[in-house]
Amino acid sequence: MSKVNPNKKSGGSFSEERLAGGTGMKSAKQSEIQALRRLTLANLLWENNAYVDGETVDKQITELIPLCTAQEVFDLAVECRLKQKLRHTPLFIAVQMLKYPEHSKLVKDLLPLIITRADMITDFLAIYKKVNEKLKPLASSAKKGLATCFNNFSEYQFAKYDRNGEIKLRDAMFLVHPKPNQGKEKLFKKIADRTLDIPDTWEVALSTGKDKKETWGRLISENKLGGLAMLRNIRNMKEVGVDHKIIKDGIKQLNTTMLLPLNYLSSARINPEFEREIEDIMIEGYKNLHTLPGKTLFIVDISGSMGHLTSGSSSFSRLDQACAMAMLAVNQCEDYEIVITAGSDSKSVGEHRHIKYPKKGFGLFKQLTEDRLGGGGIFTRQCLDWCKTNIGGEFDRIIIFSDSQDCDRNSNLKPKPFGKNNYIVDVSTHKNGINYKGSWSAEISGWSEHFLTFIGSYEGIENNFVENQ
């Protein structure tokens, strides 16, 4: 995942901004690239969240990009797409880079890296139009980057996304004038004429009026369903009576490349009959993630703000995100303890519970979410002090899953984590957080499985994780 804000062992420093909607602990000062990482790596563009609206996040990203070096922004955009698996955020970053000469130069090489689906070509242009109210001529670096992208996809991939939107693939082609590689001349003419062969996708197959049960079965047997399409359509398959064994076979052959832990959780929640199969394929897909040796203390923030939806259009909360990541992390640890925490904002007192006999997989998710503990905020220092007293022992690492909205106003004293390494995994998109220098080994923003890759790499553990291609 993302190497976010690794800190030197120098004294912490605070800004004047308070967390938790202005009622909590003072936030930590941070560099511009650190702030930009926080805003982007767990961001669903233009969507509102607990303490900040989507337009504010958009504005903050826009303001920070010119304050960071061109290479820093380039690397972050690649990380957003390939590690965090975000779709629109890296395109938005690329559009903003076009405003600044040094940043704009890199867009030519950036776009072919972050545009991994044919429809992202038109997505980029749609975002460019949205950002630039007075549409300016597209910079040459963007044109060259998009032109390269046209040679990266097959006819099937283009046909799948050749839609009647405001900006069509042919419009993009006429704008950037890509030069076809050898053997691509006929394909480019088909894009221009909109005569691409109709692809055998599940959307097309189901719209032709053929028997849906038979169609789902054929698509699964021919392995023509993407991973996300399979997980999202299990309920539709059940409704038309697809055989239980056929659905199980479809789950077993999932391509997990661009799936997040929450995608599995979402499907299992809707389709409890297939919970075991979904859990098995999730664990299989991540089996080569770092195994974290020694003993790990997990602390999961279940405070009120964690109950806010990830975005205005999502059915999943920050707590869902945190629990999905914790569920995955537990499976990779040799030994571990788990604590949930929240508290009373009015009394500024935290409440904590040690889950003494934690389950694994989706069973752990249920254990983490069955208590509310007062429903207030997280009191980070109080929780750590409680863990040291009530659990004790030495830990190789402490990992806190939170939205970093510390409600402890009693003092400006920093939290005192006591592991050999100490991490906060932040699932929010706040500009500021509680990663006080000198307290934490690193803050990790986002919600993909790559937070384990980062922790393992940070601790010098060999990485055997290779995603399915």
N, C-alpha and C positions, 0 to 999 in steps of 0.2 A: 504494500500500500504506500502511503505517503510518508516521507520523512519530514514531519511537520514540527518546526520549532524545537530542534534539539538544543539544549541550553548549556552554557558554560556554568561552572560552579561559582558564579559571582552573586553578590547580594541581589535580592529581588527588588523590583521597583513597581510602583503603582501609578495608575492614571487617576484622574479625578472622576472618571465615570464609574458608577456603581452598577453591579449586575442585578439580575432578577427584576428587570423593569425599573431600575433606579432605587430599589429598596434593600439591596444586598451588599455583599462585600465589594470593595473597590477592585476594579479589574487590573490585570497586569499590563504594563507597557510592552509594546512589541514593535518589531520592524515592519516596514510596509509589506514585504513579501510574506511575512508571517501572518499579517492581517488578511492579505489576499488569499492565502491558503485556507484560512478559517472560513472565509466567505464562500469559497468556490467548491471545496472538496465534498461538502455535504449539502449542495445547493440544488434545488429544483427551480430553475430560472423563472422569475416573475410570480412565484407562488408565496403567499403569506405564511408566516409561522408565528410562534408564540409571542415574541416580543418585538418583532420587526416585520413590516409588510414587504412584499416582493419588490415593489418599486424602489424602496429604500435600499434593499440589497443590490439591486441593479445599479443604483447611483453610487453606492460605496465601491463596488467592483470597478466601475468606470473611473472613479477618482483615483484609485490605487494603482491601476495599470501603468500610467506614465511615471509613477514614483518608483517602480521596480525596473530592473534592467531587462532589456529585450530577451536575453537568454533565460532569465528566471521565469518570465511570463510564458515563453515558448515551452519550457520544460513542464510548467504547471498545466498548461492546456493539454499536453500529451498525457500527463498523469490523470487529469480529469476524465479523459476518454478511455484510455487503455487500462488504467488501474481501477478508478472509481466507477467506470462504465456509465458515466454521464453522457447525455447526447447533445443537449442544446448549450450547456454551459461552455464547453470548449469552443463551440462555434461562435458564441457571443464574445469570448475572449479574443478570438481571431479577428472578428469585426472591429473590436475596439483597438486592436494593435495597428490597424490600418491608419489610424489618426496620427501616428507618431513615426517619423522617418526611420529611426533605428529599429523600432519594433516591426514596422511594415515590411522591411526587407526580409524578415524571417517567415512571413506568411506563405510565401511560395513553397517553402519546404514543410511548413506546418500542416497545411490543408490535406495533402496526401496521407499524412499520418493519422489525423483525427477523423477524416471522412471514411468510415469503414462500411457504410451502406450507401447505395446509389442515391437514395432519396435525401441524404444529407447534403448533396450538392445543391438542391433546391432549398433545403432548410437554411443553408448558409445565406443564400440570396434573400430569402424571406426575412431573416434576422437583420441583414444589412439594410433592407428597406424599412424595417420597423425602427431601427436605431437612427437612420438618417431620414428625418422627415422631409428635408429637401434633398431628394435623391441626387447624389453626386456620382460622377463617372467612377466605375469600379477601378481601384488601383491595379496597376499592371502585375504586381506581385500576387494579388488575389486571382487575377485572370490566369496567370501561369500555373498557380497551384491547382485551380479547378480544372484546367485543361489536362494536367497530369492525371487527375482523378478519373477522367473519362476513359482512360486506358486501363484502369484498375478493376473494371467490372465486366462480367459476362452479359450476354443477351438476356439470360434468365433473370439476372439481378436487376438489369435496367427495366425489363418488362414488368417485373413485380411491382415496381414503384412508378411506372409511367401513368400518372394520374392527371385528371382534369382540374388541377389546382390553378391558383392565380399565376403561379410560376411553374412552367412545365419543364421537363428535361430538355426538350427541343429549344426552349427559350434560353436556357442556360448554355446550351451548345452554341447557339447563334451569338451569344454574348461573348464567349471566351475563345471560340474558334480553335478547338483542340485539333491537333494533328494526329491522325490515327496511326498507331503502330502497325507493323506488317500483319496483315490478316484481319485488321479491324475496320477496313474501309466499308464493307457491306453493312456491318453493325452500325457504324456512324450514320450511314445513309438511312437505315431503318429508324434510328432515333429521330433524325430530321423529318422523315416522312410520317412518323408515328405508325409504322407498320411492323412493329416488333411482334414476334410470335407470342400468342397468349400463353402465359406461364401456367404450369400445373401447380398452383399454390392452393392451400386449403380454402382461402377466400374465394378463388375462382371456381374451384371444384364444387363448393357448397352452393354457389349462386346459380349453377346451371340447372338446378331442379332435379338432379339425380338423388337417389336414395341416400339420405345423410348417414345412416348406419353403415351402409356399404362403403360410402366415400371415406368416412373416418378410418374404417378398417384398412382400406387400400392405402391411404396416405401413411398410416403407421407401418404397414408391411413393407412399403417402399421407402421408408425412412425419409419422408418429405415434409416432416413437421419440425420447425425450429424448437429449441428448448423452451422458450417462453410461450410459444404458441401451444405446445403440448400441455404445459402446466396450467395455462389459462383456460383451456378448452375441455378439461376432464369433465367438468359439470355438464357441458353441452353433449359430450359423448354419452354420459349416463342417461341424459334425458331422451336420447333416441335409441337406447338399448344396446350400445356397443358392448360386446362380450367383456367380462371382467378380465380374462386372461389377455385379451388384445390390448386393453388399456395398460395393464401391468407391463406388457412388452414395450409399449410406447414410452413408459416412464424409464425402463431399464436402458433404452438407447438414447436417452437425452444427451444433447450436446450442451454442456454446462458452461461454455466459454464466457458468455456475457450475462450469466445469471448471478444474482446477488442472494445472500442468505434469506433475505426477506421474500424473494420470489417463491422459495420452497415453502416457507412458513405460510404465505398467502394461500397457496394451493392446498396445503394440508388442512388449513382452517376450513376451507370450503368443501373439501373432499376427505372427511375423516376416514372413510373406508379404505383410502389408499395412503394413509399417513405413514405406515411402515415402509412402503415402497418409495415414497417421496423422501423420507428420512434417509433410507439406505443410499439412494442415488446422490443425495447431497453430500453425505459422508464420503462416498466413493469419489465424487468429483474433487474433494478437497483432501484426499488421503495423503498427498505428498506435500501438504503444507508443513511448515516447521513444526516439529514436536518440541515443546518447551520443557526442558528438563527441570528437575528440582521441584520446589513448592511455589505455587502461585496463589495469591489472594485476589479474588475478584470482588469488586464492590459495584453494585448496580443501583443507580439513582432511580427511585420510583416516585419521585416528587411530583407535585401537581403539574409543573410545566412539561414534564416528560409525557404526560397524557395528551398533550396537544398533538394534533395531526401533523404529519411530516409536511404536508402542504394542503392548500385549500381543496384540492381535488383528490387527495389521497384518503384511503380508508384505514391507513396505518399510522400509528403514533411514533413518537421518538422512543417511547418505551418498547414498542415492538421492534424497532431497529436495534436498540441496545440489547434486548433479550436474544434476538436472532444472532447477533455477533458473539454474545456471551455463550450461547448454546454451541456455536462452532468452536470457540476458543477452548471450552472445557474439554472437548473431544480430543484436543491436541496437547493436553497437559498431563504430565506424569502424576502429579499430586496437587491438590487444590482445596481451598476453602472459599465459600461464597457467602457474601453478606448483602442484604438489601437495606436501603436507607432512605429516609425522608425526615420530616419533622414538623414542628409548629412554628410558623413564621411569627406569630404574635408573641410567643414566649422565647423565640430564638433558641429553641432546644431541639436537637436532633433525636430521632428514634431509629433504632437499628435492630435487625434480626439476623442471626446466624442460621443459615440453612444447613443443618448438621448432616443430613443424609440426602445430598443432591442427586437427582436423576440425571440421565443424559438425554440428548435429543430433544424432541418436542415435549417430553415430560418435564424437563427442566424449565422450559418456557412457562408452563402452567404454574410451577412452584414460584417462579420469580414474580408472577403477576397476580397471585391470589390475595396478597395483603396490600393495604394502602398506607399503613403506618402514619396516620394523621393527615396525609395528603399535602403537606407543606413542602418547603424547599429542601435542598441538600445543604448540610452543614459539614463541610469537608473536613475541617480540622477536628471537630467533635467526633466525627465518625472514625477517623484514623486513630484518635486517642482511645476510643472505645474498643476498636479492634485489637489494639496493642495490649489493652488490659484484659479483655474478655476472651480473646482467642490465643494471643501470645505466639511464641515460637519465632523462628527466623524464616523469612520468605525471600526467595530468589527474585521475585518481582511482585509488585502490586499493580493491578490494572483496574482503573475506575471507568465505568461506562456512564456518561452523564451528558447533560447539555450545558454544563459549566456555569450554571446560574447559582453561585454560592450565596446563601441567604444569611450568613453569619456576619452581623454588623457589630458584634461586641468589641472587636479590635481589628487592627490591621496586621495582626500576627499571621504569618504564613502557615499553611498546613504543614504537618510534619510526617510525611510518609516514611516508613521504616524498612522498606525492602531494599535489596541490593540494587534493583532497578525499579523505577516507578513511572507509571504512564497514566495519562488521562486520554481516553478515547471519546472525542467530542462529536455528538451526532447533531449538533445545531449548526446554524449559519450565522451566529452572532459575530460581529466584528471583533469583540473583545471577550476574553475568558479568564480562567483562573490558573493559567500555566505560569506561576511565579518562578522566576529564575532562581536556581539554587534549590528548588524543592523537587522538581520533576525531571526525570531523564528526558522525557519528550512528551509533547502533546500531539495526538494523532487525530486529524479531522477526517470525517467521512464515515461510510458504513459498508464498505466491501470487505471481503476476506483478507485483503492485502494488509490490514493492520497487523496480522500475524506474521506476514512476510517481513514487514518493517521491524517488528520487535525481534524476530529471530536474527535478522541481519544486524541490527543494532547490538545484539549480544554476541555476535560472532558465531552463530549457529549455521551450519551448512544448509543451504536451501535446495530441496529436491522438488519443489513445486513447479510443475509445468502444466499450463492450462491446455485443455483440449482445443485443437484448432479446426 
